[in-house]
């Protein structure tokens, strides 16, 4: 689990969020308001928005493209259950929350590092070529 998670407010411009992702060399930002989880912004969110619109406006806000129905887990969720949730929903990141307050994020790579026996399950997720739309992450 990563506890030092990069976050962004929902009213930040998409351009500012993208710049932060590039500067930090990260693939997602957790969107928070008053320290409460309100969404997740991923590379996929940018791709969907750019593909859907000919012009990607500089003033677009994160809240207009973020995934707001975020699948989350709690600190007591077992690692195997987290892996199953990722596989079921075709996602690679799970925010960890307590009372909707962000505690950290667990990624597919975190699970691979922690549980070698889950390599097969996560490998299938990473290599999945499903044409289904991810819910988040």
C-alpha positions in Angstrom: 0.0 0.0 0.0 1.1 3.5 -0.7 0.3 6.0 2.0 1.8 9.1 0.4 -0.8 9.4 -2.3 -0.9 12.3 -4.8 -4.2 14.0 -4.6 -6.0 16.8 -6.5 -9.1 18.9 -5.8 -12.1 18.5 -8.1 -12.0 22.1 -9.2 -8.4 22.0 -10.5 -8.1 22.3 -14.2 -7.5 19.2 -16.2 -4.3 20.8 -17.6 -3.0 21.3 -14.1 -3.8 17.7 -13.1 -2.2 16.4 -16.2 0.9 18.5 -15.5 1.1 17.1 -12.0 0.8 13.6 -13.3 3.7 14.2 -15.7 5.9 15.9 -13.1 5.3 13.2 -10.6 5.5 10.4 -13.2 2.3 8.9 -12.0 -0.7 7.4 -13.8 -3.5 8.5 -11.5 -4.5 11.1 -9.0 -7.0 10.6 -6.2 -9.6 13.4 -6.1 -10.4 14.7 -2.7 -12.5 17.5 -1.2 -12.0 18.3 2.4 -9.8 15.2 2.7 -12.7 13.0 1.6 -12.4 10.8 -1.5 -14.7 12.0 -4.3 -13.1 10.5 -7.3 -10.1 9.1 -9.1 -8.5 10.6 -12.2 -6.6 8.1 -14.4 -4.8 8.1 -17.8 -7.9 6.3 -19.1 -10.1 9.3 -18.1 -8.0 11.5 -20.3 -8.0 9.1 -23.2 -11.8 8.8 -23.1 -12.3 12.6 -23.0 -9.8 13.3 -25.7 -11.3 10.6 -28.0 -14.8 11.9 -27.4 -14.2 15.6 -28.1 -12.3 17.2 -30.9 -11.2 20.0 -28.7 -9.9 19.4 -25.2 -10.5 22.6 -23.3 -7.8 24.1 -21.1 -10.3 25.2 -18.6 -12.0 21.8 -18.1 -12.1 20.8 -14.5 -11.0 17.4 -13.1 -14.6 16.8 -11.8 -15.8 16.8 -15.4 -13.7 13.8 -16.5 -12.8 11.9 -13.2 -14.4 8.6 -12.3 -16.7 9.4 -9.4 -18.1 5.9 -8.7 -14.8 4.7 -7.2 -14.4 1.1 -6.1 -12.7 1.3 -2.7 -11.5 -1.1 0.1 -11.0 -0.6 3.8 -7.7 -1.2 5.7 -9.0 -4.6 6.9 -9.6 -5.9 3.4 -7.4 -9.0 2.8 -4.9 -8.9 -0.1 -6.5 -11.8 -1.8 -9.9 -10.0 -1.7 -8.3 -6.9 -3.1 -6.9 -8.9 -6.0 -10.3 -10.4 -6.7 -12.0 -7.0 -6.7 -9.4 -5.7 -9.1 -9.9 -8.7 -11.4 -13.7 -8.6 -11.2 -13.8 -4.8 -12.1 -10.8 -4.7 -14.5 -9.0 -2.1 -12.4 -5.4 -1.8 -11.2 -5.8 0.7 -8.3 -7.9 0.5 -5.2 -8.1 3.5 -2.8 -8.2 2.5 0.8 -10.6 4.5 2.9 -12.0 4.8 6.4 -15.4 6.6 6.5 -14.6 7.9 3.0 -11.3 9.5 4.1 -8.4 8.4 2.0 -5.8 6.3 3.9 -3.8 5.1 0.9 -3.9 3.2 -2.3 -3.1 -0.4 -3.2 -2.1 -1.2 -6.8 -1.8 -4.4 -8.7 2.0 -4.0 -8.5 1.8 -3.7 -4.7 -0.1 -7.0 -4.6 2.4 -8.7 -6.9 5.3 -7.5 -4.6 3.5 -8.7 -1.4 2.0 -12.0 -2.6 3.9 -14.0 -5.2 1.1 -16.6 -5.1 -1.3 -14.1 -6.6 0.9 -13.4 -9.6 -1.2 -15.5 -12.0 -4.4 -13.7 -11.0 -2.9 -10.2 -11.3 -1.0 -11.1 -14.4 -4.2 -12.0 -16.1 -5.7 -8.6 -15.1 -2.7 -6.7 -16.4 -2.6 -8.6 -19.7 -6.3 -8.6 -20.1 -7.4 -7.6 -23.5 -11.1 -7.3 -22.7 -12.9 -4.6 -24.6 -14.9 -3.8 -21.5 -14.8 -0.3 -20.1 -13.0 -0.1 -16.7 -15.1 1.4 -13.9 -12.0 3.1 -12.4 -8.3 2.8 -12.2 
